[in-house]
Amino acid sequence: MKVSRLLSSVFVLLALALGSLATSACTSATDSSASGTSGGSSSGSGGGY
């Protein structure tokens, strides 16, 4: 009984950890693409000047 509860809690923690990792990975990828886009636009405006 206690072992099954322990295993289930471990699986829940693993699922939460994987979910947070996936979310942070998506966020970092979005941030890098956004910064790359803003960097390109800023360098373009700099070239215009």
N, C-alpha and C positions, 0 to 999 in steps of 0.2 A: 504493500500500500504506500509506504513512505517512498520507496524506490521509484514507483511510477509517478508520484507527485514530483519528485526531484527531477526525473527525466523530462517530464512535461514542462517544468519551469525552465530547464536548460534549453529545450527546443524553442520555447517562447523567446528567451533572451537571444538566442542565435538568430531567430527570425527578425527580431527588432534590430539587431546589429546589422544584419544584411540589408534590411530596409533603409536604415540610416546611411549606410555606405553607398547604396544605390542612389539615394537622394542627393547626397553630397557630391557624388560623381557627376550626376546630371547637372547640378548647380554649377560646379566648377567648369564643366564643358561649356555651359551656356555663358558663364562669365568670360571665359577665354575667347569665345567666338565674338561676344559683344565687344570686348576690349580690342580685339583684332579689327573689328569693323570700325570702331570709333578711332582707332589708331590710323586706319587707312584714310578716313575722312579728314582727320586733323592734318595728316601729312599732305593730303591733296589741297587743303585750304592753305597750308604753309607754302606749297609750291606755287599757288596762285598769287600769293603776296610776293 
